[in-house]
Amino acid sequence: MQDPEFREEYKTEYKDFALSELLLALMDGDDKSVRKLEKEVGSLI
């Protein structure tokens, strides 16, 4: 990912994806790690 524009777009899209997965996990009551998803989102900000 050498293209800065692509990298920023990727970070934004992945952050949105991780947030949606977090919300789905909370709604479904999954055993997914909420903290792990939160760390992934936080590392992209």
Secondary structure, 3 states (H helix, E strand, C coil): CCCHHHHHHHHHHHHHHHHHHHHHHHHHCCCCCHHHHHHHHHHHC
